[in-house]
Amino acid sequence: MSEKIFNDRVKLKRAYESPAADDGKRVLVDRLWPRGVRKTEAGIDCWMKQLAPSTELRQWFGHDPARWEEFRRRYAAEIHEHRDELEQLRDLIRQGTVTLVYSAHDEAHNDAVVLRETLLRHR
């Protein structure tokens, strides 16, 4: 599969945005269910808690952009501890579009961004 096709198949979307037909498989990548989002309305196909940052790392980061680079480094290391789940996610991407769903308000500094980077870098 070409790099462009693979890149185009991995999307990011906040859990508070409505599901769309072009989302493909919607994979929740947070350890906690998003507040105020009903499971019946979320359109989540798969919840991959194992690929979410550990509770300790998530609490340390606290969505502080000043800690972003260190968070990215630590979280990438955690992701690689879950090779089976990472490969399962890659298999979904090979089948079609996958939207990584997250709940953070900051669209540039969150776990889904790091997970997408990891997926695209290590195919």
N, C-alpha and C positions, 0 to 999 in steps of 0.2 A: 504494500500500500504506500502510495507516495506521501511525502511529508505534508504537503498542502492538504490533501484529503484528510489525513489523520488530524491535523490542526483544526480544520473546519468542523470536524465531528465532535470536538470537545468544547462545550459551551459552559458558561457560568451564569447563574441566575439566583437572585435572592428568593428565599422561601416565601416572602410576602408578595411576590409578583405572581399573577395568575399563570397557571400552566398554559402552554400554547402547543398547537399541533406540531410545530417544527422543533419542539424540545427533544423529541426522541425519548429515550429512556431517561427518566428523572431519578437521579441518585442523590440522596441526602448524605452529605459528608460531614455533618456535625455530630458530636457525641450526644448532645441534648436535643430533644425535639424543640423546634422554634415556638416561642411563646405566642399564644393567640392564634395559631394556625391549626385548623381542624384537619385531622388525618383524612377525612372524607373529601376535603377540598384541596388538599396539597398535591395530589396527583403523583405521589412518590411511588416509584416502581421498586426501589431497592434502598435500604438504609445501611450504609457501610460505616458503622460506628468504629470499627477497628482501624479504619484509615484516618479517623479524626485525631487531632492533637490530644495528647494525654491531658487529663484534668490539671495536672501540675503545670504543664507547659502553657495551656490555655489561660490559667489564672495568672501565671507569671507575665505573659504577654499583655493581657488586659487591653488589647487593641490599641496599644501605645505605639504610634508610628516611629518613635525614637528607638523602640526595641525590634523593629521590623526585620532588619538584616540578621540579627541573632535568632529571632523566631524562625525565619526561613531556614537557617542552617540547622537548628535543632529539630524542627519539624520534618525536614527532608530526611534526617537520620532516623526519626521515628517511623516514617513511611516505609523505609526499606526494611524495617523489622517485621513488616507484614507483607511479605512477598506473595503469598497465596492470594490475599485479597487484592493486591495491586494487579496481579495477573488476571484475576477475575474481572476487574474493571477494564483492563486492556482488551479482554475478549469481548466485552460489551461494545467497546468502541470499534472494534474490527467489524462488528455486525451492523453498526449504524451510529447515528448521532446519539450522544450522551450529554445530558446537562447536569453539571455538578451543582447541586442546590445547597445553599448556605444561608445562615440567618444574620450574619454580621451586617451592621449598617455601613461600614467602610468597604466600598467595593474594590479598593485597590490593595488593602492590607488585611487579608483574611486567609483562612486555611485553604479554601477552594483555589485561590490563586496559586498557592505553593503546590498543591496537589496537581493542578493542571500543568504547571511548569515541569514537575517531576515526570508526569506522564509523557509530555512532549519531548523531553530531553532524553529519557531512557526508554525507548520503544524497543 
